[in-house]
């Protein structure tokens, strides 16, 4: 009797399982899951978590779907608030329930983030928020079942500055990052010491492809769209959005010329495709918008002014390992 090839049988079984799972809706569920089980550390809805980092208790809030199960595999969206905001005051529960992901909202020290501008005047500029981010993601991996191909970050203003300066230029867990009203500092024009510049870190960490969505108002006079001093500062400058995105797209080996699409209310989208590892870089510019004034320009979303809806649509299309992911 002819022997059957066990490797071939295994491959056939996996293919059958993958195709069947589409109809049974089990690729992202706990059905037929044989991995480690997780204790019910998180409850459905809103959870307050405290972890120690650098001798300080750091707080982050975790919102889970109303149907939450600790053994279901969830995408994760980490939101970094603007200056003066907080994770405590942030909620995306309606979208978390609708789209079935986990929302994570950390609190910055003094309601801000360490964006790498070295200053002795503000304690937030001395915090290791990058290390806190790594520890927070590790906590999630330990205490619930998350989809490690679908960990995303989203920052506004000070939160976006932090992500640009302290995360994208270093190793991280994020498949895609959304940035609103933020940018890199201009190393040459800034008289303040910038950590990334001092350490000569590249804008994006080598050999770690990441998809980028950037949203910016062209009338922003706090973080200028065309580059220049931040607010009324005479010692802290940012790059232009064009220079930043051009450098990121070149480093990611994207198409040199983006596809341009025009929408109502002065909204233009520039899309760079064919980047390394199936990544993409997208920029939305809003001609008449200032710093944070998007409500009258973008279509309304499930949460807020439509920004989070744009973010989630982008995240859904930009997981890691796009080419081959069984989702088990």
BABA-122879 format. One line per 2 residues: number of its first residue (from 1); their letters; for each residue x, y, z of C-alpha. Coordinates in steps of 0.25 Angstrom, whole numbers. Last residue first. Example, Ala and Ser with C-alpha at 12.3 -4.5 7.8 and 13.67 -1.06 7.14 Angstrom:
! residues 2
2> sa> 55,-4,29 ~ 49,-18,31
This chain:
! residues 328
328> xx> -22,127,55 ~ -23,139,45
326> xx> -19,130,33 ~ -9,141,29
324> xx> -1,141,16 ~ 1,153,7
322> xx> -3,163,17 ~ 7,160,27
320> xx> 5,172,36 ~ -9,178,36
318> xx> -11,190,27 ~ -25,190,21
316> xx> -33,190,34 ~ -24,201,39
314> xx> -28,210,28 ~ -43,208,30
312> xx> -40,210,45 ~ -33,223,43
310> xx> -43,229,33 ~ -54,226,43
308> xx> -45,232,55 ~ -44,245,47
306> xx> -59,246,44 ~ -62,257,53
304> xx> -65,250,66 ~ -68,235,67
302> xx> -77,227,57 ~ -72,236,47
300> xx> -77,250,41 ~ -71,253,27
298> xx> -59,262,28 ~ -59,277,26
296> xx> -68,284,36 ~ -62,275,48
294> xx> -47,277,44 ~ -43,288,53
292> xx> -32,282,61 ~ -21,292,57
290> xx> -26,300,45 ~ -34,295,33
288> xx> -36,302,20 ~ -28,293,11
286> xx> -30,280,17 ~ -19,270,14
284> xx> -20,255,15 ~ -7,248,14
282> xx> -6,233,11 ~ 6,224,12
280> xx> 5,209,8 ~ 11,196,13
278> xx> 11,183,4 ~ 25,179,10
276> xx> 32,191,4 ~ 24,201,-3
274> xx> 16,199,-15 ~ 7,210,-12
272> xx> 7,225,-8 ~ -6,232,-7
270> xx> -9,246,-7 ~ -23,250,-2
268> xx> -29,264,-4 ~ -40,271,5
266> xx> -44,285,0 ~ -58,283,5
264> xx> -62,273,-5 ~ -52,262,-10
262> xx> -39,262,-18 ~ -31,249,-21
260> xx> -16,249,-24 ~ -8,236,-27
258> xx> 6,238,-21 ~ 18,240,-30
256> xx> 31,233,-25 ~ 24,219,-23
254> xx> 28,214,-10 ~ 42,209,-6
252> xx> 39,211,9 ~ 51,221,11
250> xx> 46,228,-1 ~ 32,229,5
248> xx> 37,233,18 ~ 46,244,12
246> xx> 35,250,3 ~ 25,249,15
244> xx> 34,258,24 ~ 38,268,13
242> xx> 23,270,9 ~ 18,271,23
240> xx> 28,282,25 ~ 38,280,36
238> xx> 36,285,50 ~ 43,296,58
236> xx> 46,299,73 ~ 54,311,77
234> xx> 46,323,73 ~ 33,317,79
232> xx> 20,325,76 ~ 13,312,71
230> xx> 23,302,66 ~ 33,309,57
228> xx> 34,306,43 ~ 29,295,33
226> xx> 19,296,22 ~ 7,290,30
224> xx> 11,298,42 ~ 9,291,55
222> xx> 2,303,63 ~ -2,311,51
220> xx> -10,300,44 ~ -16,306,31
218> xx> -12,294,23 ~ -20,285,32
216> xx> -13,272,34 ~ -16,257,33
214> xx> -5,246,32 ~ -7,231,30
212> xx> 6,223,31 ~ 8,208,28
210> xx> 20,202,35 ~ 32,194,29
208> xx> 43,191,39 ~ 56,189,32
206> xx> 61,202,36 ~ 54,210,47
204> xx> 47,222,41 ~ 52,236,42
202> xx> 66,231,44 ~ 72,232,58
200> xx> 85,241,59 ~ 85,240,74
198> xx> 85,255,76 ~ 75,257,65
196> xx> 65,247,71 ~ 67,253,85
194> xx> 65,267,80 ~ 73,278,87
192> xx> 66,292,86 ~ 72,301,75
190> xx> 63,296,65 ~ 66,300,50
188> xx> 75,288,47 ~ 68,277,54
186> xx> 54,281,48 ~ 45,273,58
184> xx> 36,262,52 ~ 21,265,50
182> xx> 8,265,57 ~ -6,270,53
180> xx> -12,256,52 ~ -4,243,51
178> xx> -9,229,49 ~ 1,218,50
176> xx> 1,204,44 ~ 6,190,47
174> xx> 11,195,61 ~ 20,186,70
172> xx> 32,196,71 ~ 47,197,68
170> xx> 51,212,67 ~ 49,224,58
168> xx> 34,221,57 ~ 33,222,72
166> xx> 40,234,78 ~ 39,245,68
164> xx> 27,242,60 ~ 19,235,71
162> xx> 22,246,81 ~ 18,257,71
160> xx> 5,250,68 ~ 2,250,82
158> xx> 5,264,84 ~ -4,267,72
156> xx> -13,255,71 ~ -8,241,71
154> xx> -13,227,66 ~ -6,214,68
152> xx> -9,200,62 ~ -7,186,66
150> xx> -13,176,56 ~ -2,166,53
148> xx> -1,163,68 ~ -16,159,68
146> xx> -19,160,83 ~ -22,150,93
144> xx> -23,156,107 ~ -14,157,119
142> xx> 0,155,114 ~ 0,161,100
140> xx> -8,173,106 ~ 3,175,117
138> xx> 14,174,106 ~ 7,185,99
136> xx> 7,194,111 ~ 22,191,114
134> xx> 26,195,100 ~ 18,208,101
132> xx> 24,211,115 ~ 38,209,109
130> xx> 34,219,98 ~ 28,229,109
128> xx> 41,229,116 ~ 37,242,123
126> xx> 47,254,123 ~ 38,263,114
124> xx> 26,261,122 ~ 33,267,134
122> xx> 34,280,128 ~ 44,291,131
120> xx> 57,282,129 ~ 55,282,114
118> xx> 60,272,103 ~ 50,271,91
116> xx> 48,256,90 ~ 33,256,88
114> xx> 31,252,103 ~ 16,253,104
112> xx> 5,262,109 ~ -6,262,120
110> xx> 4,265,131 ~ 9,251,129
108> xx> 2,244,118 ~ -10,235,120
106> xx> -11,223,112 ~ -24,220,104
104> xx> -25,206,98 ~ -37,202,89
102> xx> -39,187,87 ~ -46,183,74
100> xx> -60,178,70 ~ -64,188,59
98> xx> -77,192,64 ~ -74,190,79
96> xx> -61,197,78 ~ -67,208,70
94> xx> -78,211,80 ~ -67,210,91
92> xx> -58,220,86 ~ -55,227,99
90> xx> -45,237,103 ~ -45,246,116
88> xx> -37,236,124 ~ -27,235,113
86> xx> -24,249,115 ~ -25,263,108
84> xx> -16,275,111 ~ -7,273,99
82> xx> -13,263,90 ~ -16,249,93
80> xx> -9,236,89 ~ -19,225,84
78> xx> -15,210,84 ~ -24,202,74
76> xx> -23,187,76 ~ -28,176,67
74> xx> -35,165,75 ~ -33,149,76
72> xx> -45,143,85 ~ -39,136,97
70> xx> -42,147,107 ~ -57,148,102
68> xx> -63,162,100 ~ -77,163,95
66> xx> -78,178,100 ~ -66,180,92
64> xx> -53,184,100 ~ -49,198,105
62> xx> -35,198,112 ~ -31,210,120
60> xx> -16,213,123 ~ -10,218,135
58> xx> 5,219,139 ~ 10,217,153
56> xx> 24,223,154 ~ 37,216,158
54> xx> 42,215,144 ~ 29,208,139
52> xx> 19,202,148 ~ 6,198,143
50> xx> -8,203,145 ~ -20,198,137
48> xx> -34,204,137 ~ -45,196,129
46> xx> -56,200,121 ~ -66,191,114
44> xx> -66,176,115 ~ -57,172,126
42> xx> -42,170,126 ~ -34,161,135
40> xx> -43,149,131 ~ -32,139,131
38> xx> -26,135,118 ~ -25,121,111
36> xx> -13,117,104 ~ -14,113,89
34> xx> -24,102,84 ~ -34,111,78
32> xx> -45,103,70 ~ -55,114,73
30> xx> -48,126,80 ~ -51,136,68
28> xx> -43,143,58 ~ -42,132,47
26> xx> -55,126,52 ~ -66,132,43
24> xx> -72,118,40 ~ -72,122,25
22> xx> -58,127,24 ~ -53,117,34
20> xx> -56,106,23 ~ -46,112,14
18> xx> -35,113,25 ~ -38,99,30
16> xx> -38,92,16 ~ -25,99,13
14> xx> -19,95,27 ~ -23,81,24
12> xx> -17,80,10 ~ -4,85,16
10> xx> -4,75,27 ~ -7,64,17
8> xx> 5,68,8 ~ 14,68,20
6> xx> 9,54,24 ~ 12,48,10
4> xx> 3,36,9 ~ 9,23,8
2> xx> 6,14,-4 ~ 0,0,0
